[in-house]
């Protein structure tokens, strides 16, 4: 296991330091220019679209439910443990690079989710789609779609969900003292999480949409309110905190020694893990929505990136940065626990542990929904799906007792490879999303509620729009 973890760590550093930074930032800037700052100029339209209701006789889920499914996956323990890890390893400057990646990357999120809507397909319970589908239908490369689907399944169904289970068991170690008790507690937590996950995922995408549409807003709202309270209670520290964030983000002397281990690297890694912009995961949820025009869901999914990073990750960062001992060697969940204890006493630890459980559970079922769509892409068979669901539950049980470093490295590597494949595809296909965006804007100028007609725009192989 040590050798395997060492190999993963080396691959991890190589992927991010040499490839992904250039790809993610470069492609994000390119889409920001080609969409004419869609992630800024069309924020009000995105919120308006978000409030549109799905007609009862329509298939699929609503825009809001699709947003909550993707936000459920994004808003996981990465927003808590991931931010704490970035701060402990890369310093306060890593938060700036998280913010920057979110703003730039949201343009990529718009492109990929719009493409997913254009090339979605119907199934017995609504719609499904995502990068694997647009790789096959638009590029004509089913093998590439299968490769992406396999990477996503490894990343989300096994890597990310194992990580969520690990973070829950790590958080609840606070309540047990001996090593034997910790092992037993981890097993119990793994079983409980697997059981409630099974009750959810065997109900299908509709049940996932209903659960996340209630769970995500409630848990995120309470978490943000606590963050606001802590921020207000420490207003006198805010100027120094922001000065530290920006000064460390642009510490060129530190950066000159190489990117690995710097605030840039940790900010981008944890930012990508958290908001997923450009990596091809959220489009799987976006494709399930019932909308009159693909751009509507592209705008909604773009907002999810902001909710995740600019709001929730920042909330965690402020909770930690007001804690005087954040640089004393603690990392991950224990760092957040101690930071909250310093502000609201032991109640803070109980609150963060509950938050971690809810965030992780919502992330697990959101991640599963992505993976299910890709399993169906490879082989839409009930027996295959049943076996896959059981394997997902096993991954959760394994994650509850797994190695922290190994799980992080596995998710980073699989996420990086997945992002590379998706970026190649959306660069080749972005022109179709731009056509859809221009069509949407033109219909809005005419005072219409935009309706998409693929053939009119010369876009082919769109089963749901012709």
Secondary structure, 3 states (H helix, E strand, C coil): CHHHHHHHHHHHHHHHHHHHHHHHHHHHHHHHHHCCCHHHHCHHHHHHHHCCCCCCCCCCECHHHHHHHHHHHHCCHHHCHHHHHHHHHHCCHHHHHHHHHHHHHHHHHHHHHHHHHHCCEEECCEEECCHHHHHHHCCCCHHHHHHHHHHHHHHHHHHHHHHHHHHHHHHHHHHCCCHHHHHHHHHHHHHHHHHHHHHHHCCCHHHHHHHHHHHHHHHHHHHHHHHHHHHHHCHHHHHHHHHHHHHHHCCHHHHCCCCCCCHHHHHHHHHHHHHCCCCCCCHHHHCCECCCCHHHHHHHHHHHHHHHHHHHHHHHHHHHHCCCCCCCCCCHHHHHHHHHHHHHCHHHHHHHHHHHHHHHHHHHHHHHHHHHHHHHHHCCCHHHHHHHHHHHHHHHHHHCCCCHHHHHHHHHHHHHHHHHHHHHHHHHHHHHHHHHHHHHHHHHHCCCCCCCCCHHHCCCCCCCCC
